[in-house]
Amino acid sequence: MYKYKVSILGTGFIGLCSAVCFADRDIKVIASTHNQKKAEQINDGIAPFYEKGLQEIMDRLKTTNIFQCITDPVKAIRETDISMITQGTPMREDKSIDLSFIESTATEIGKALKEKDQYHLVVVRSTVVPGTTRGLVGKIVTEISGKEPGKDLGLCMQPEFLAEGRSIEDTLHPDRLVIGQFDEKSGSMLQEFYEYFYGDHLKNCPILRMNLESAELVKYGNNCLLSTKISYANEFANFAQLVPNVDVVEVMKGVGLDYRINPRFLGAGAGFGGSCFHKDVNAIKAWSKSKGYKSRLLEAVLDINDDQAIMMVDMAEELAGDLKKKKISLLGLAFKPGTDDMREAASIRIVNELLKRGVTEIVGYDPKARHTAEIELGEKIKYAKNLEDVLRDSECALLITEWDEFKELTPNDFKKHMKTPNVIDGRRIFDFDLFNKSLPFKAIGRI
Ligand code: UGA
């Protein structure tokens, strides 16, 4: 009845967003997770995390049986023709990549394919270091199933470029599709699948076919370049802070308009966070070191990023003096607006730096991330209910996440509620000239 039946192994951002988008376009999808509660929630049509547009698609799918989530991956694989691995690849304590979820999923695929006679396509969509799809996934599947890639099964690696908050949009409108293939047949099968899924939407989207290892490295190339652009902008913000009248925002605008560069991801500020950039930059750095090559560039990218937290606190001290006994307010805690995700957020590094300098009264406010921030930061800070609450009697406010509601703040709002209205703009959202003449003010990338 369905032209394609796909199993999605892992129900995080990539897995669940792909699953519902596929099902919404007439592809039978069986997703699998080991978390019984999560599976029930998904089957009840409730999105297990917030992602723009996700709940709407889940509402549409609720009354159909084209999409289901089960806790038996072997069954999901056996009942479908294509299996996509969308498990997380977290960072180990030593900052290298943890492939244990990939390993256990490959084992499950091996078990399922042992019992299956038809050709089956296995696609790795998780971010994995070069050599993993062939050397780990392919090897385990073959060892357990007795079936070989290129003969009884297909093997592909398709890196994913979707950003949190844009996962559905990015899934439906990709810039390009990168297909790493074990052999021609595997790659063609995946390309035909996407031609079916996207139809006319694929017209202006290049499809790149390459080997598995190159595709694996494309993903790191992407995240490392984006992180590098941000650290580069922050390096120039530091240059700009050496002399009066240079504004890093203007400088990066001028640089970014060069057609060879492009203006995106040149936003200087408190530094990048999120589950991907740190994890991936560290993973490829550790991987290359293990092969005998030390990356100086990526080392610098991470160092510059970490130091932006120190810069924010230095600026606060310059403005407000010794911070120790003062109430310090943090505006925004999530790693970026539009999400409640706190992973590797700049706010964590800033809080730790403040604590290192003996500050005891830190209050944070985030429109969405209060709950996740409480899990991440615990009792290191207090949590305010709203803007008024976070600013009340404060002696220095640090803007860390550029939520829309903060963009509307005027100098008077700070003056009205704070004991001393010292303000640090860590995302360059305030009108520099207006704020600078109205209150004690500092902003990243301009003095
Ligand atoms: C990132 C990539 O953008 C995606 O393409 C990729 O697929 C994803 O990682 C992943 O590997 O899964 P994400 O981490 O969701 O996506 O968020 P981004 O929008 O890229 O922002 C990352 C961080 O960079 C945020 O903390 C943001 O504040 C910061 N940033 C971004 C800057 O400091 N300056 C900028 O100009 C842009």
Boltz pocket constraint, residues with backbone or C-beta under 6 A from the ligand:
constraints:
  - pocket:
      binder: B
      contacts: [[A, 127], [A, 160], [A, 161], [A, 162], [A, 163], [A, 164], [A, 165], [A, 223], [A, 226], [A, 230], [A, 264], [A, 265], [A, 266], [A, 267], [A, 268], [A, 269], [A, 270], [A, 271], [A, 272], [A, 273], [A, 274], [A, 275], [A, 276], [A, 277], [A, 335], [A, 336]]
      max_distance: 6.0
